[in-house]
Amino acid sequence: MKLLLAISVFFVSLFAESAESAAPEKIIGEGAFRYRLVPGWAKLEGLKVRNGHGLALDRSGYVYFLTDHPENNLIVLDPVSGKVQSQRNLGLPGAHGLTILDDGPRQVLYVTCTETHRVVKTTLQGEILQELPWPKESGHYADAKDYKPSCALPLPDGGLFVLDGYGKDFILNYGADGLLRQSFGGNAGGVPHWGPHGGTLDCRDPSRPSLILAMSDQHNLSRWTLGGKKLEEIPLPSTNPRCLKPFGEAWMMATIGDQWPKDFNRPGYLSILDEHFRLLVNLGAEAPRYVDGKLQTITADGTFRHPHDFAVGPDGSLYVAQFSSGDQPLLKFEKVK
């Protein structure tokens, strides 16, 4: 009897493994923009991660993953194996935005923190080089707690734009010396609350660079001159853009879920946009549709859980950090060739 039971269990297990291996792979995207999930890539065993926030790659392709867990703010992973190379607590319980940039021969990180109300510049190992505290000198803030920076965007001259996306929605411009040069926006200046979560610099025309803001709960992108003049607003209904980054000749955008924060269970997706910020392809959602020039409602398919940031590797691999995602704070997708 025991022998028959063992044989039965063996064949059931063999059948299950065979069925699993025969299951078709899920491919997201379309055309030249197709990706395949790498299951279990991030080896985060034993590390506490509350929310996946910022994401960046260094020159060698290593993945820098920012979390808001007090024990593990900065985690560095091997891009191939997914194994953790290092981890560091930066003392930033509200760690949110992560930007990597060249600083002479080295690379450095800028990290924003909504809970300690500051921006820090660090080495790739997490050693703090410079701190930008709450901008009292701007005259916009009565107290540090009113300032909750969400993202830092470096300028070619060594300066920096800081987006106060969770505070009072001002855009603050710092010089390379860390001194405040200018500020604009805020509710009175045409930047509504729950707006400037992320963004990028558009330097395609060097003579007319502009700042593009991913306006999260406002469901749009907003373009500004570097001097603070609003140029245009690009409506993107059914999106909640959290970050926007160059993607070759196009752009890529992460949307956390169009009903956020009304429906915290609504999944998000990533989108590839053309040079005019028209959606071309959705990753993890149905294809974009335009009627009379207006973007129609988009339904996500559940591939992602609140994608918050992303980075693209030199081989085309896509890494995605996810907010409020349980056991999926960091994903990797291979480019399908």
Secondary structure, DSSP 8 states (H G I E B T S, - for coil): -HHHHHHHHHHHHHHHHHHHHHS---EEEETTEEEEE-TT--B-TT---S-EEEEEE-TT--EEEEEEETTEEEEEE-TTT-BEEEEE--S-TTEEEEEEEEETTEEEEEEEETTTTEEEEEETT--EEEEE---GGGSS-SSGGG----EEEE-TTS-EEEE-TTTT-EEEEE-TTS-EEEEEETGGGT--SS--SEEEEE-SSTTS-EEEEE-GGG-EEEEEETTS-EEEEEE-TT--EEEEEEETTEEEEEE--TTTTT-TT---EEEEE-TTS-EEEEESB----EETTEE----B-SS-SSEEEEEE-TTS-EEEEESS-TT-SEEEEEE--
